[in-house]
Amino acid sequence: MAEEFFQGIGKIEYEGPDSKNPLAFKRYNPEELVEGKSMANHFRFAVAMWHTICSGGADMFGAPTRVMPWLTGSDEMEIARNKVLALFEFCQKLGVQFYCFHDRDAAPEGETFEETNAKLDEIVKLIAEQQERTGIKLLWGTACLFNHPRFMHGAATSCNADAFAYAGAQVAKAMEVAKTLGGQGYVLWGGREGYKSLLNTDMKRELDHLARFMHMVVDWKKNIGFEGQLYIEPKPMEPTKHQYDSDAAACYAFLQRYDLVEHFKLNIESNHATLAGHTFQHELEFAAANGILGSVDANRGDLLLGWDTDQFPTDIYETTLAMLTILKAGGFTTGGLNFDAHVARESIDPADLFHAHVGAMDTFARGLKIAAAIREDGVLDSFIKQRYSNWDSGIGADIEAGKVGFAELSKYIIEKGEPAANESGRVEMLEALINSYI
């Protein structure tokens, strides 16, 4: 029998809001129906292998601190196998049905590209066995195109054509792995697709190269028969000063400009939203409004720190607003909520991983139920409908239908005169309304 890495921790169960057990769900009941769908299906929670299993708590000022028994040993492939076993043990005990990972999370690089792929293939066999044993599925896969020095200038936007070629070969393999494992999606996360200085950058050429790379991804998806959804993950900065996929709007403009909209949706991250100067809800709303909301990295940032802190979500107000948008958009299909978050450097015990995930899942469960209650009462929807009601008939309806131009608007205003007085937006009332549900 394989070693138990999370000793002393059993299956996390739902015990209800009165429970004092820190390792029990108070709000997240996977079988509870909300708006006709179970909580488990609403969220499609996924464990992120990179932060949960691979990150030791190092930061730019200090060494790793976490106790991670699956990383002990000198044989890198044995460690890789242990990481997989730890991942599935964690998912089983937490009670989630999905996970996600980068290729380099699972297996180390070899001396050659062929050796690297062989190492990955060996670990993928073990992952497939664990999926079969547990029923846990791959939400999405991706490739790590940012850590190795070969990608110091970027991958698809690198000034080095050989780096672009290597990135393409690596993504091709990672997509094949996602298909082999029955992955429901594949994410393109441009960790270094941007610039430090425009003094040494040909921006148009780099954007064209990025688009060429994305078209190769689409072609490869068809070539290998991968049926999962393709995603782009917006990210504004860090480590570059500016990244081309800086927010949802920039991604959408890029997809439109290069005829890629029909092939990609967005994987929205809360922490990236705030670093871009937006709210999490804004990014979700923009993506939903344009039909490109696909999946979510569920985390939060520290508004006092200007980098990607990837903390676990604990803000009930934020998860309520997020779930209002997600429910309005129809919920997840191939996507879900993956916890792209790591525990604090001071949280060193394996049990802390469970505390973090349990707290985050409960926070989203509360947000879901509050959002559903708001939607059921219909007060917010009614207010918005009334606020835009003068667009439902008369000149407003004609504008939306494309029946009038400036000539007709000029005639209308000459006849009507000054517009009717504006009504209050009731911002404070609506904020108080949300608080009353929370």
N, C-alpha and C positions, 0 to 999 in steps of 0.2 A: 504494500500500500504506500502511496506517495506521502511524503512528509506533509504534515499540517502546518502551514505557515502562520495562520491566524489562530493560535491556540487559545482556548478558553472562551472563544466567541462562537455562539451558535447561530442559527438562522434568526435574522432580525424579523420580528413579528409586529403586527399592528395590535396595540393594546389600548388605543383610544386616548382622548385628551386628558383624562384623569391620571394616566400612568405617570409614575415617577421614575421609571426605568430609563436611564439615558440611552440605552441600546435597544429602544423599541420605538416604533412609529406612533406618534400621537395623532397625526392628521392624515398621513398617507395610508389609505386602505386600498390596495391594488384592485380589489373586486368591487368596490363601491361604484355605483353608477352615478354619473354626473352628465346631464343633458343626454341621457340615453347611451352613454359609453363609459366603460370602466376607466378608473383612474390610470391603470396600467397602460391602456390603449391611448388615452389622452396624451400622456407624457412620453411613452417609449424611452424611458430613462436608459442612458448608456454610461458605462464607466470608461473614462479615458485612460488608456494604458500608460501614456507618457508621464502624466503627473502622478497617477495613483501608484503605479508599480515601478516606474523608472526614476522618478525624481527623488533625490536624496535630501533635498532641503538646502542645497547650496544657493548662495546668491553672490552678487558681485563683490561682496565684502567678506565672505566666509565660506568655509568648507561644509560639506554635507553633515547633517546632524541626525537624520532619522535612523531608527532601528529597522533594518530591512533584511531579514534572514534569507530571503530568496536571492539576494545579490552576493552572498558570501561564496568564496571558492575562487580558484585560479583558472578553471577551464571556462572560457567564454561561452562555449556552446552549452555547457551544463547550466551556467547561469541563465542563458536564454531560455532553456527548457523550464527552469524553475520559475522564471518570470511568467511564462504561460500558465503553469500550474497555479501560481499565486493569483493571477488574474481571474481564472475561472473559479477558484475557491472563494475569492472575494465576491464575485458577482453572484454566486450561488447563495452565499450567506446573507448578502444584502437583499437578494430577491429581485434583481433586475434581469431583464431578458436580452440586453444588448451591450456591446462594447465597441470601441473604435480604437484604431492604432495607426502609427506611422510604420513603414517598413523597417526602419532602424530601431524602433522600439522592440521589435520582436527578435531580430537577428543582427549580429554585428557584420561589419564589412570584412571582406577577405583581401588578399593581396591583389586579386584581379576582379574585374566585373563578373566573370564567370564564376569565380569562387564565391563572391558575394551572393549571387543568385542561388548557388547550390546550398549555402548556409540558410538562406531564407526558405528555400524549398523544404529543407529538413524540418524547420520549425513550423512551417505551414501544415505539414502532415500532422504534427502534434496538435496544432490548433484545431484542425478539422476533427480529430479524434475527440477533443474536449467538447467541441460543439455538438457532436453526435451524442456524447455521453450525457451532456447537461441540457441540451435544447436551447442554449444561449446562442444568439445570432450576432453577426457583424452588422452594425448600423451603417458604418462607412469606413473605408480605408483611405490612406493617403501616403505620400512619399515625403521623406525628410530632405528637402532641397535647400537647406539653410545652415546646417551645422558644420559640414565638412568645408575646409578651406577652398576646395575647388569652386564653391559657390559664394566666395567672398564678394564678387561683383554682381551677384544675382544668379539666377538659373536661366529662365526663359528670357530674361532681359539682360543677360551678361554681355559684356563687350567681347568675351571670349567664346567663339563659335564652338569650340570643343566642350566647354562647360554646358552650353545649350544642348549639344548632342548627348552628353552624358545624362543630363536631366531628362531628356526624352526617353532614353533607354531605360532609365530608372522608373519613370512613370509608367512606361509600357509594362514593365514587370509588375509594378505595384497594382496596376489595373487587372492584370491577369490573376494576381493573388486574390484581389477582391472578388473577382468572378468565381474563382475556385471555392472560396469560402461562402459563396452565396450572399455577398455584401449587398445591402440595399441602396448603397450610394458610394460615390467617390468624390473626395474634396480636393480642390486645388487651392492650397494655402501658400500665397506668395511671401514667404518669410523675409526674403531679401529683394523682392522685385520692386526696386525703387532707386533712389539716389541719395548720396551724401552731398554732392555739389553739382550744380548745373554747369559749372565751368568745364567739367570733363564728360558731360553727358549729352548724347544725341537723343533727346526725348522721343521724337517721332519715330526714329528707327527702333528704339527699344519697345515702344508700344506696338509697332508693326510686328516685331519679333514675338512679343507676348501673344498677340492675336494669332500668329502663325502656329505657335505652340498649342493654343487652345483648339484650333481647327484640327491639328494632329491628334489631340486627345479625342475629339469627336469622331474622327476617322477610325482611330484605333478601337474605340468603343464598338463601332459597327463591325470592324474587322474581326474582333474576338467574340462578338455576340454577347457583350455585357449588357444586361438589362437594367442596371441600377441607375439612379439619378445622379447627374453630375452637378457639383456645387462649386461656387467660388466663395471664399471667405473674406469679407472686407476687413482691412487692417490699415490704420492711418499712419503709423510711425513705429519706430523702435524695432530693429536697430537702425533703419535708415531714417533720414530726416523727413522724407516723404515717400509714401508707397503709392503705386499706381491704382491699387484697389483700396483707396483710402476710406471710402464709406459706401453705403448701399447705392447712393445716387451716382457716384463715380463708376461703380461696377456696372450699373445699368446703362450708363452712357457708353461705356466701353463695349458692352455686349451689343448694343444697338449699332454703334459705329462699325463694328466688325462682323455683323450678321451672325451673331451667336446666341441671341435671346432665346430661341426655341430650344436650345440644348442645355442651358444652365439655369439653376436657381441659386439662391444665396444661403449660405450658412452664417447666420447672424450671431455675433458674440457681444454680450453686454459690455465687457471691459473695453473692447475695441470701439464700441459706440461712444462711450464717454471720452475716450482718448481723441476721438474725431470731433469732439465738441457737441455731441448729440446726446439724447437719452436713449436708453435701450428701447423704449416704446417707439420713439421716432424711427429708428432703423427698421423695427418690425413693421410699423405702419407703412413706411415707404415701400418696403419689399412686397407687402401684401397688396397695396394699392396698385402695384404694377405686375402682379401675378408671378412674382419670383421668390416668394418666401418658401424656403424648403426645409431648413433645419436650424437648430440653435445650439450654440456653445453657452451653457448655463453657468455663468460665473458673475463676478462683480469686481470692480476696481476700487482702489482707494482714491477718492477725489482730491486728496492732499498730495498724492504722489503722481508724477507724470510718466509712469511706465506701466507696463502690462503686469499687474500684480496677481491676476488670476485667482482671486479669493472665492470661496464658496458663497453662493447666494443666500443671504439671510434677511433681506429686506422684503417684508410682506407687501408693502405698498408697491414696490417695483414688480414683484411677481404677479400681483393682481392686475396691474396695467398691462403686463406682458400677456397674461392669459386672456384678458379682454380682447386684445388684438388677434391672438392665435385662434380663439374660438370664433371670432367674427370671420376670420379667413378660412374657416372650415377644418382647422386642425391639421395634424401631421398625417402624411401618407407614408412616404419612404423615409422621411426625416424623423427627428425626435429631439429630446433634450439630453445632450451629453455634457458631463461635468468636466469641462476643460478648466479644472481648478485644482490647486494643491493646498495641502494643509500648511499652516504657518511653520516657519523654521523652528519655532519653539515647541511645536507639537510633534514629538519624536516617536511615540509608540505606535505600533500597528493598529491598535484600537482607535487611535485618533482619526484614522481614515474612515472608520465606520461612523464615528460621531459627526464628522464633517458631512458625509453623504446623507445620513439620516436627517440631520438638521436641514440640509438643502432640500431634500425630497419633501419633508414636512412643510417647508416654506412654500414650495410650489403647490403643494396640495391645498394649503390655506388660500393661496392666490386663486387657484382654480375654483374653489367653492364660493369664494367671495365674488369672483367675476361672473360665475353662473347665476348667483343671486341677483346681481345687478342687472344682468341680461333678462332674467325672468321677470323682474319688476318693470323693466322697460323704460324707466325714468330717463336714463341717459340717452337712449335711442330716441325717445319722444322729444327730448329737448333739441337734439341735433336736427331731427326731421323738421321741427317747427322753425328752427333758426334759418333753415334754407328753403322754407316753404314758398317764398316768392319766386323761386326758380322753377316751381312745378307748373306754372301757368303764365299766360301773358308774355311779356318781353323776355323773361327769364327762360321760359320753355323754348321760345324761338331762338334765343342765343345758343342754348345747348343743342338744339336740333340743326344748327347751321343755316337757319333760314334768313338771317339778317347779317348785314355788314355795317361799316361805319356810316354809310349814307343813311341807312334805316335807323341806326341809333341816334344820329344827329336829328333826324326828323322827329323821332320819339321824344327826345329831351326838349326840343323846341316846343312841342305840343304840351308835354307834361310839366316842364319846369323843374325846379329843384327836387331831387329825390326825397322820398319820405324820410322822416327822422330815423336814425339807426336805433335799434334796440340794444339793451345791455347784453353782453356776453355771459354774464353771471359766473365769472371764473371762480370767485371765492365760494359761491353757493355750491358749485359742482365739486370743488375740492372738498368741501365739508361733507357733501353727499357721499363721496368715496370713503371718507373717514368714518362715516356713520355705519357703513357696512363692515369695515375692518374692525 
